[in-house]
Amino acid sequence: MATRAGLLRRYFSTSRFSSQITAAANAAANAKTEPVPSTTIFISGLCKRTTSERLHEKASNFGEVVHARVVLDRFSGFSEGYGFVKYTTIAQAEQGIKGLDGQFLDGWVVFAEFARSRTPPYSSSRENNTRQDEMD
């Protein structure tokens, strides 16, 4: 019940301070979601039958490709539906995104954007202490 009251208070609040916090939080969230330009692009929406060679062939139309990789399912050997293409320069990667985004590849519409770096998995000090105790 307390959370419901808090939500109602927030919804009907006219405080400038609360709107500034919300605006700052939204700006921070938007800044985190925009990928940083790099030479690697992320391709999603791939067909299950798309191969790394086919992705390399299609991506090389927009610049010099260092390597292209379609992520495969370990058990079936088919595509997981996404992959990565690494170009030699950021400018070529931008051309690759413009050229591949929204285009058909093996009968499926694919989407391209700059690849984001992985976030490290969450680990707490309690988990680390438990693992250390198990090792002793």
Disulfide bonds with the S-S distance in Angstrom:
none
